[in-house]
Amino acid sequence: MELERSERQLDVEAVADELSSRDHVKVAGQADADGVTSSALLCMALESNDVSYTFTAVDEPDRCLSVDADVFCDVGASYLDRLDGSVVLDHHEGTGEGSTGVSAVDSTAGSTSEIAYEVAQELDVDRPDVAAVGAAGDSSIPDWLAEAAVDQSLARISSELKLYLDEPAEALAHSIEPYTRLSGEYAAAREFVDSVDGEPASDDDRLATAVTLLAAEEGRVDAVEELTGALELRRYGGRSASTVAATVEACARTGKTGLAFAVLYSGEFDRAERVRRAYESGVASAVENSEMEHRGGFVLVRTSCQHTSAVADVYSRWIDDGVDDVVVVDEEGGSASIQSEDVDCASVAEEAAEAVDGEGGGHRDRAGASFAADGTDEFVESLEERWT
């Protein structure tokens, strides 16, 4: 399938030429689903072109400045003038031309994996199914990418509800997507699965209907709609792209990027799904024990969980029909995640963090910040002043 190329085409070609000309490439990527997946796509392409590689995960955006890498994926756009000629692939807003030489930074792309996919294509590796994992992890899968995967018989579109664990009660008890009244409650989930309106709920259609109705009790309409219509990936055992993305995300966020690469390269899910269960159980517990308060323009969620972006996703999609403007702070670790459709999150995160000697940035609709743990209240006050 012929893909429409954006104005970054020449940059993509230049990046491919630059990387394939080397004997060894040091790859660094953001420690999340999109960052790891875009990095893995590049590594697959490098390997196919007989170029060796190493990979380093970057858990905080500003830490890219201390990482020795030839190419940064999904991180580095805010530091183009400070990366000493490294290549940057990113869909975050850049801060100028900088001195990175050849780079492909396009803030109109939904994910960095989409850009990495184009680079991989230039190197004769065509894996739209892998790119779909990164896209699902960061935003949504664009139609052209889904069509490419289906056209190559790497995927199919399914209207069925897919639970990532074979045992439905365990899947619902661990789930944060959807997050329901059964999340973190195995006994209640077991009772729910065993009996829906007095009848066994083991039939797939009945269970799918019951879970969808359960999710609809509090979830945003668009979030509930996303539970079906999945892009199922053949090389990953028929799992949906969002399921694979969530597993990669859990491994990346908990420092197990080797497992994340194993999932993407060879579909090794056993250990990775155990990591995901533990990760999502922790997030569900953090949501259950969080404290919510209304501030000027946004809902503030206080937690002791370092995975603030995952907690923010739960609040924005599954709490009280979805919270439109939410700020989640980890009071012990000194970090925050911000989501809003109306406020420029990247700008307010950067400005509020700088006011407390921290770092912030991200996308217009979602961003993050890090600061000294004892500066949480000052950060929140600074954020509130800038929330317009």
Backbone hydrogen bonds, N-H to C=O, Kabsch-Sander energy under -0.5 kcal/mol:
donor,donor_aa,acceptor,acceptor_aa,energy
3,L,1,M,-0.5
9,Q,6,S,-1.7
12,V,8,R,-2.4
13,E,9,Q,-2.5
14,A,10,L,-2.4
15,V,11,D,-2.7
16,A,12,V,-2.4
17,D,13,E,-2.4
18,E,14,A,-2.5
19,L,15,V,-2.6
20,S,16,A,-2.3
21,S,17,D,-0.9
22,R,19,L,-1.3
25,V,52,S,-2.2
27,V,25,V,-0.7
27,V,54,T,-3.1
28,A,71,V,-2.5
29,G,56,T,-2.1
30,Q,73,C,-2.0
31,A,58,V,-2.2
32,D,30,Q,-2.3
36,V,32,D,-2.7
37,T,33,A,-2.2
38,S,34,D,-2.7
39,S,35,G,-1.7
40,A,36,V,-2.7
41,L,37,T,-2.5
42,L,38,S,-1.8
43,C,39,S,-2.6
44,M,40,A,-2.7
45,A,41,L,-1.9
46,L,42,L,-2.8
47,E,43,C,-2.7
48,S,44,M,-2.0
49,N,45,A,-1.1
49,N,46,L,-0.7
50,D,47,E,-1.7
51,V,46,L,-2.8
52,S,23,D,-1.9
52,S,50,D,-0.5
54,T,25,V,-1.6
56,T,27,V,-2.1
58,V,29,G,-2.8
59,D,57,A,-0.6
63,R,60,E,-1.8
64,C,61,P,-1.6
65,L,62,D,-1.4
66,S,63,R,-1.4
67,V,64,C,-1.2
69,A,67,V,-1.0
70,D,26,K,-2.5
71,V,26,K,-1.8
72,F,87,V,-2.8
73,C,28,A,-2.7
74,D,72,F,-0.5
74,D,89,L,-2.8
75,V,89,L,-0.5
79,Y,76,G,-1.9
80,L,77,A,-0.7
82,R,79,Y,-2.1
86,S,83,L,-1.5
87,V,70,D,-3.1
89,L,72,F,-3.0
90,D,88,V,-0.5
90,D,104,A,-1.9
93,E,362,G,-0.7
95,T,77,A,-1.4
99,S,80,L,-1.8
100,T,97,E,-0.6
104,A,88,V,-2.3
106,D,90,D,-2.4
106,D,104,A,-0.5
109,A,106,D,-1.6
114,E,111,S,-0.5
115,I,111,S,-0.7
116,A,112,T,-2.7
117,Y,113,S,-2.2
118,E,114,E,-1.3
119,V,115,I,-1.9
120,A,116,A,-2.8
121,Q,117,Y,-2.3
122,E,118,E,-1.8
123,L,119,V,-1.0
123,L,120,A,-0.6
124,D,121,Q,-2.1
125,V,120,A,-2.5
127,R,125,V,-0.7
130,V,127,R,-0.5
131,A,127,R,-1.8
132,A,128,P,-2.1
133,V,129,D,-1.0
133,V,130,V,-0.8
134,G,130,V,-1.3
135,A,131,A,-2.3
136,A,132,A,-2.6
137,G,133,V,-1.8
138,D,134,G,-1.2
139,S,135,A,-2.7
145,L,142,P,-0.7
146,A,142,P,-2.1
147,E,143,D,-2.8
148,A,144,W,-1.6
149,A,145,L,-2.0
150,V,146,A,-2.4
151,D,147,E,-2.9
152,Q,148,A,-1.4
153,S,150,V,-1.9
154,L,149,A,-2.7
155,A,149,A,-0.9
156,R,232,E,-1.9
158,S,156,R,-0.5
158,S,230,A,-2.9
162,K,227,L,-0.7
163,L,161,L,-0.5
171,A,167,E,-2.3
172,L,168,P,-2.7
173,A,169,A,-2.2
174,H,170,E,-1.8
175,S,171,A,-1.0
177,E,178,P,-0.9
179,Y,176,I,-0.6
180,T,178,P,-0.6
183,S,180,T,-1.5
184,G,173,A,-4.1
185,E,182,L,-2.5
189,A,185,E,-2.2
190,R,186,Y,-2.8
191,E,187,A,-2.2
192,F,188,A,-2.2
193,V,189,A,-2.4
194,D,190,R,-2.3
195,S,191,E,-1.6
196,V,199,E,-2.9
197,D,195,S,-0.5
199,E,196,V,-1.5
201,A,193,V,-1.0
207,L,203,D,-2.8
208,A,204,D,-2.7
209,T,205,D,-2.2
210,A,206,R,-2.5
211,V,207,L,-2.9
212,T,208,A,-2.3
213,L,209,T,-2.4
214,L,210,A,-2.3
215,A,211,V,-2.8
216,A,212,T,-1.8
217,E,213,L,-0.6
217,E,214,L,-1.2
218,E,215,A,-0.9
219,G,215,A,-2.3
220,R,317,R,-2.8
224,V,220,R,-2.2
225,E,221,V,-2.3
226,E,222,D,-1.3
227,L,224,V,-1.7
228,T,225,E,-1.3
230,A,158,S,-0.8
230,A,160,E,-0.5
232,E,156,R,-2.9
232,E,230,A,-0.9
233,L,239,R,-3.0
234,R,154,L,-2.3
234,R,232,E,-0.6
235,R,154,L,-0.5
236,Y,233,L,-1.1
237,G,234,R,-1.2
238,G,233,L,-2.0
239,R,236,Y,-1.5
241,A,231,L,-2.1
244,V,240,S,-2.3
245,A,241,A,-2.6
246,A,242,S,-2.3
247,T,243,T,-1.8
248,V,244,V,-2.6
249,E,245,A,-2.9
250,A,246,A,-2.2
251,C,247,T,-2.0
252,A,248,V,-2.8
253,R,249,E,-3.0
254,T,250,A,-1.2
255,G,252,A,-1.4
256,K,251,C,-3.0
260,A,256,K,-1.5
261,F,257,T,-2.5
262,A,258,G,-2.0
263,V,259,L,-2.2
264,L,260,A,-2.0
265,Y,261,F,-3.0
266,S,262,A,-2.4
267,G,262,A,-0.5
267,G,263,V,-1.7
268,E,262,A,-1.2
269,F,267,G,-1.1
273,E,269,F,-3.2
274,R,270,D,-1.1
275,V,271,R,-1.9
276,R,272,A,-2.2
277,R,273,E,-2.3
278,A,274,R,-2.0
279,Y,275,V,-2.6
280,E,276,R,-3.0
281,S,277,R,-2.1
282,G,278,A,-2.0
283,V,279,Y,-2.1
284,A,280,E,-2.7
285,S,281,S,-2.3
286,A,282,G,-2.1
287,V,283,V,-2.4
288,E,284,A,-2.3
289,N,285,S,-1.9
290,S,287,V,-1.0
291,E,302,R,-2.2
293,E,300,L,-2.5
295,R,293,E,-0.5
295,R,298,F,-3.0
297,G,295,R,-1.4
299,V,325,D,-2.8
300,L,293,E,-3.2
300,L,298,F,-0.5
301,V,327,V,-3.1
302,R,291,E,-3.0
302,R,300,L,-0.5
303,T,329,V,-2.3
308,T,306,Q,-1.7
311,V,307,H,-1.8
312,A,308,T,-2.7
313,D,309,S,-2.0
314,V,310,A,-1.8
315,Y,311,V,-2.2
316,S,312,A,-2.7
317,R,313,D,-1.4
318,W,314,V,-3.2
319,I,314,V,-0.6
319,I,315,Y,-0.8
320,D,318,W,-0.5
321,D,218,E,-1.9
322,G,319,I,-1.4
323,V,315,Y,-2.3
324,D,322,G,-0.6
326,V,324,D,-0.5
326,V,339,Q,-2.3
327,V,299,V,-2.8
328,V,337,S,-2.7
329,V,301,V,-2.7
329,V,327,V,-0.5
330,D,335,S,-2.8
331,E,303,T,-2.4
331,E,329,V,-0.9
334,G,330,D,-2.1
335,S,330,D,-0.9
336,A,369,A,-2.3
337,S,328,V,-2.2
338,I,367,A,-2.9
339,Q,326,V,-2.5
340,S,365,D,-1.8
345,C,343,V,-1.5
345,C,364,R,-3.0
346,A,363,H,-0.8
348,V,344,D,-2.2
349,A,345,C,-2.7
350,E,346,A,-2.0
351,E,347,S,-2.7
352,A,348,V,-2.6
353,A,349,A,-2.1
354,E,350,E,-2.3
355,A,351,E,-1.5
356,V,353,A,-1.4
357,D,354,E,-1.7
358,G,353,A,-3.5
359,E,370,S,-2.1
361,G,368,G,-2.2
363,H,366,R,-3.0
367,A,338,I,-2.3
368,G,361,G,-2.5
369,A,336,A,-2.0
370,S,359,E,-2.8
371,F,334,G,-2.7
375,G,372,A,-2.5
376,T,373,A,-1.2
379,F,375,G,-2.6
380,V,376,T,-2.6
381,E,377,D,-2.3
382,S,378,E,-2.4
383,L,379,F,-2.6
384,E,380,V,-2.5
385,E,381,E,-1.8
386,R,382,S,-1.0
386,R,383,L,-0.6
387,W,383,L,-0.7
387,W,384,E,-0.6
388,T,386,R,-1.1
